[in-house]
Amino acid sequence: MRKTLLILSLVQGMLVGITYRAIGQKFEGIASYKSSMNIESVNIAGQDMSPEMQESLRKQIAQQMQRDYTLTFNLQEAIWKEDAALEPESPPSSNGGMQIRLSTGNSKSYVNPGKNEFLEETEIFGKKFLIADELEPFNWKITGEKKKIGDYTVIKAEFLDINEQTTISLDNSEQKTETMMDTTLITAWYTPEIPVSQGPANTWGLPGLILELKQGNLTFLCTKVELNPATPVTIEKPEKGKRVSREEADKIRDEKMQEMMKKYDTGGEDGHTRTIRIGG
């Protein structure tokens, strides 16, 4: 079962320029993606929080969700990782001194559908972990709807993801933790012209590379694909960090998030900026 901590939604992408080059019988490649978030339905609320403060925080979230990723793949396996980038500058403090930092934990993940193998090298609040587990299934429904992304014809597929959502909040210094089941529609646009069962954000299971993925309000859009590049593709399994299962990693994140909420419950009233980091 997927578990999401403090879920924020997902967005519509932009466009794509794709290069194709096939050499001999080998089939491998590198795909670049950009992520973006639709902030219209992001709900931010708090005591004494003005509409201006809420809008400022939404813009911070949207800016920090604009990230670049790389999917390196062959016919059997793939590596998904965020490209290194400088942390965006904080905007002027027009929101009562509150700033948000969203972290993906500097993760690098490995997917091998043939061996049902999943590995993720990640950080959870500064500590390195290696999540080792079986792949989570995607029971895709192929709709048959088609469109073009760059030079490729893509086909639409959908999956209804039922996951556990945990929300941690502070109300008058009292910490509240609420867990509920949440349903998210995942939409993928894949191309059979690139016959690998891989996609962004560790998605897999379709008869072609996923070029666009929407998870709620978050979108990953492919901007470039290079097939059979001159320099051979290297795929190395993640191996750094304490080895844990997905369930153990979720439990550690929950506990660390609760500790963080207690820590940042004080401060912010002396005129200094309060910075909150979510997710890593």
C-alpha positions as CSV (number, residue, x, y, z in Angstrom):
1,M,0.0,0.0,0.0
2,R,1.3,3.4,-0.8
3,K,1.6,5.9,2.0
4,T,1.8,9.6,1.5
5,L,2.9,12.1,4.2
6,L,1.3,15.6,4.0
7,I,0.0,15.1,0.4
8,L,0.2,18.1,-1.9
9,S,-1.5,17.9,-5.3
10,L,0.0,17.6,-8.9
11,V,0.1,20.0,-12.3
12,Q,-0.1,20.3,-16.1
13,G,3.1,20.2,-18.0
14,M,4.7,22.1,-20.9
15,L,6.1,20.7,-24.0
16,V,8.8,18.4,-25.2
17,G,11.6,18.2,-27.8
18,I,12.6,14.6,-28.3
19,T,15.7,13.2,-30.2
20,Y,15.7,9.7,-31.5
21,R,18.8,7.6,-32.5
22,A,18.8,3.8,-32.7
23,I,22.0,1.9,-33.2
24,G,22.2,-1.9,-33.8
25,Q,20.2,-4.2,-31.6
26,K,20.8,-2.6,-28.2
27,F,18.1,-0.5,-26.7
28,E,18.8,2.0,-23.9
29,G,18.4,5.6,-23.3
30,I,18.1,8.7,-21.1
31,A,14.9,10.7,-20.7
32,S,14.7,14.2,-19.1
33,Y,11.6,15.3,-17.2
34,K,10.3,18.5,-15.6
35,S,7.8,18.5,-12.7
36,S,5.2,21.2,-11.9
37,M,2.3,21.6,-9.5
38,N,-1.1,23.2,-10.0
39,I,-1.5,25.2,-6.8
40,E,-5.1,26.2,-7.4
41,S,-6.4,23.4,-5.2
42,V,-3.6,23.4,-2.6
43,N,-5.3,24.2,0.7
44,I,-3.2,26.1,3.2
45,A,-4.9,27.2,6.4
46,G,-3.8,28.3,9.8
47,Q,-4.6,30.5,12.8
48,D,-4.3,34.2,11.9
49,M,-3.2,33.4,8.4
50,S,-4.3,36.0,5.9
51,P,-5.2,35.4,2.2
52,E,-2.0,37.1,1.3
53,M,0.1,34.8,3.4
54,Q,-1.7,31.8,2.0
55,E,-1.1,32.9,-1.6
56,S,2.6,33.6,-0.8
57,L,3.0,30.1,0.6
58,R,1.2,28.5,-2.4
59,K,3.7,30.3,-4.7
60,Q,6.6,29.1,-2.7
61,I,5.3,25.5,-3.0
62,A,4.7,25.8,-6.8
63,Q,8.2,27.3,-7.3
64,Q,9.9,24.5,-5.3
65,M,8.0,21.8,-7.1
66,Q,9.5,22.9,-10.5
67,R,12.3,20.3,-10.6
68,D,14.4,18.5,-13.2
69,Y,14.7,14.7,-13.2
70,T,16.5,12.0,-15.3
71,L,15.3,8.5,-16.1
72,T,18.1,6.2,-17.3
73,F,16.8,3.0,-18.7
74,N,17.4,-0.2,-20.8
75,L,15.0,-3.0,-21.6
76,Q,15.2,-4.5,-18.1
77,E,15.8,-1.8,-15.5
78,A,15.8,1.9,-14.8
79,I,17.2,4.6,-12.5
80,W,15.2,7.6,-11.5
81,K,16.9,10.6,-9.8
82,E,16.5,14.3,-9.3
83,D,19.1,16.4,-11.1
84,A,21.4,18.4,-8.8
85,A,20.3,22.1,-8.5
86,L,20.8,25.1,-6.4
87,E,18.1,25.6,-3.8
88,P,15.8,28.5,-4.9
89,E,16.2,31.8,-3.2
90,S,13.6,32.7,-0.6
91,P,11.2,35.4,-1.7
92,P,10.8,38.5,0.5
93,S,9.0,37.7,3.7
94,S,5.6,39.0,3.0
95,N,3.9,36.2,4.8
96,G,4.5,36.9,8.4
97,G,8.1,35.5,8.3
98,M,7.0,32.0,7.4
99,Q,8.9,30.1,4.7
100,I,8.5,26.6,3.3
101,R,11.2,24.2,2.1
102,L,10.1,21.1,0.3
103,S,12.7,18.3,0.1
104,T,12.6,15.1,-1.9
105,G,15.3,13.6,0.3
106,N,18.0,13.6,-2.5
107,S,16.6,10.2,-3.6
108,K,17.8,7.8,-6.3
109,S,15.6,4.8,-7.1
110,Y,16.0,1.6,-9.1
111,V,13.2,-0.4,-10.7
112,N,13.5,-3.8,-12.3
113,P,10.1,-5.2,-13.3
114,G,11.4,-8.6,-14.4
115,K,12.8,-9.3,-11.0
116,N,10.1,-7.4,-9.1
117,E,12.9,-5.4,-7.4
118,F,12.7,-1.8,-6.0
119,L,15.6,0.0,-4.3
120,E,15.6,3.6,-3.2
121,E,18.6,5.5,-1.8
122,T,17.2,8.4,0.2
123,E,17.6,10.8,3.1
124,I,15.1,11.1,5.9
125,F,15.7,14.2,7.9
126,G,19.5,14.0,7.3
127,K,20.0,10.3,7.7
128,K,20.7,8.0,4.8
129,F,18.5,4.9,4.2
130,L,18.2,2.3,1.5
131,I,14.6,1.2,0.9
132,A,14.5,-2.3,-0.4
133,D,11.2,-3.9,-1.3
134,E,9.1,-5.4,-4.0
135,L,7.6,-3.2,-6.7
136,E,4.2,-1.7,-6.0
137,P,1.7,-2.9,-8.7
138,F,0.0,-0.5,-11.1
139,N,-3.3,-2.0,-12.5
140,W,-3.4,0.2,-15.5
141,K,-6.5,0.7,-17.6
142,I,-5.6,1.6,-21.2
143,T,-8.3,4.0,-22.5
144,G,-7.1,4.1,-26.1
145,E,-7.2,7.9,-26.3
146,K,-4.2,9.3,-28.2
147,K,-2.3,12.5,-28.7
148,K,1.1,13.8,-29.7
149,I,4.0,14.7,-27.4
150,G,6.8,16.0,-29.5
151,D,7.3,13.5,-32.4
152,Y,5.7,10.6,-30.6
153,T,2.1,9.3,-30.5
154,V,1.2,8.6,-26.9
155,I,-1.7,6.5,-25.5
156,K,-3.6,7.3,-22.3
157,A,-3.7,4.9,-19.4
158,E,-5.2,5.4,-15.9
159,F,-4.8,3.9,-12.5
160,L,-6.9,4.6,-9.4
161,D,-4.4,4.7,-6.5
162,I,-5.8,4.1,-3.0
163,N,-3.3,5.1,-0.4
164,E,-2.9,6.0,3.2
165,Q,-2.6,9.8,3.9
166,T,-1.2,11.1,7.2
167,T,-1.7,14.8,8.1
168,I,0.1,16.3,11.0
169,S,-1.0,19.8,12.2
170,L,-0.7,22.1,15.2
171,D,-3.8,23.8,16.6
172,N,-3.2,26.1,19.6
173,S,0.1,24.2,20.3
174,E,-1.8,20.9,20.3
175,Q,-0.4,18.4,17.8
176,K,-3.0,16.5,15.8
177,T,-2.3,13.5,13.6
178,E,-5.0,12.3,11.3
179,T,-4.7,9.2,9.1
180,M,-7.3,8.4,6.3
181,M,-7.6,6.5,3.1
182,D,-7.2,8.7,0.0
183,T,-7.9,8.0,-3.7
184,T,-5.7,9.6,-6.4
185,L,-6.2,9.3,-10.1
186,I,-2.9,8.6,-11.9
187,T,-2.9,9.3,-15.6
188,A,-0.1,8.2,-17.9
189,W,0.6,8.9,-21.5
190,Y,3.0,6.3,-22.9
191,T,4.5,5.6,-26.4
192,P,4.8,2.0,-27.8
193,E,7.5,3.5,-30.1
194,I,9.9,3.3,-27.1
195,P,9.3,-0.3,-26.0
196,V,10.4,-0.1,-22.3
197,S,8.1,-0.7,-19.4
198,Q,9.3,2.4,-17.4
199,G,8.3,5.9,-16.5
200,P,8.9,8.8,-14.2
201,A,8.5,8.6,-10.4
202,N,9.0,4.8,-10.3
203,T,6.0,4.1,-12.5
204,W,6.1,1.0,-14.7
205,G,4.0,-1.7,-16.3
206,L,2.9,-0.2,-19.6
207,P,4.0,-1.4,-23.0
208,G,6.0,1.8,-23.7
209,L,7.9,4.6,-22.1
210,I,5.7,7.1,-20.1
211,L,6.3,10.6,-21.4
212,E,3.7,12.4,-19.3
213,L,2.5,11.4,-15.8
214,K,-0.2,13.2,-13.7
215,Q,-0.7,12.3,-10.1
216,G,-3.5,14.5,-8.8
217,N,-2.1,18.0,-9.2
218,L,1.5,17.0,-9.9
219,T,2.8,16.5,-13.4
220,F,6.0,15.0,-14.8
221,L,6.5,15.9,-18.5
222,C,9.3,14.5,-20.7
223,T,11.3,17.3,-22.4
224,K,14.0,15.2,-24.1
225,V,14.7,11.5,-24.9
226,E,18.0,10.2,-26.3
227,L,18.0,6.6,-27.4
228,N,21.2,4.5,-27.7
229,P,23.5,7.4,-27.0
230,A,27.1,7.3,-28.1
231,T,28.3,6.9,-24.5
232,P,26.8,3.6,-23.2
233,V,24.2,3.9,-20.5
234,T,25.3,2.8,-17.0
235,I,22.8,1.6,-14.5
236,E,24.2,1.1,-11.0
237,K,21.9,-0.1,-8.2
238,P,21.6,2.2,-5.2
239,E,23.5,0.8,-2.2
240,K,24.1,3.6,0.4
241,G,22.3,3.9,3.7
242,K,20.7,1.7,6.3
243,R,18.6,-1.0,4.7
244,V,14.9,-0.8,5.6
245,S,11.5,-1.8,4.1
246,R,9.1,0.7,2.6
247,E,6.8,0.3,5.7
248,E,9.8,0.9,8.1
249,A,10.8,4.1,6.1
250,D,7.2,5.4,6.3
251,K,7.2,4.9,10.1
252,I,10.5,6.7,10.5
253,R,9.2,9.7,8.4
254,D,6.0,9.9,10.5
255,E,8.0,9.9,13.7
256,K,10.5,12.5,12.5
257,M,7.8,14.7,11.2
258,Q,6.0,14.7,14.5
259,E,9.3,15.7,16.2
260,M,9.8,18.5,13.7
261,M,6.3,19.9,14.3
262,K,6.9,20.0,18.1
263,K,10.3,21.7,17.5
264,Y,8.8,24.4,15.3
265,D,5.8,25.0,17.5
266,T,7.8,27.7,19.3
267,G,9.5,30.7,17.7
268,G,8.4,32.9,14.9
269,E,6.9,35.5,17.2
270,D,10.1,37.4,17.8
271,G,10.3,38.9,14.3
272,H,12.7,36.3,13.0
273,T,11.9,34.1,9.9
274,R,10.6,30.6,10.7
275,T,11.7,28.1,8.1
276,I,9.9,24.7,7.9
277,R,11.3,21.8,5.9
278,I,8.8,19.2,4.8
279,G,9.9,15.7,3.7
280,G,13.6,15.6,4.4
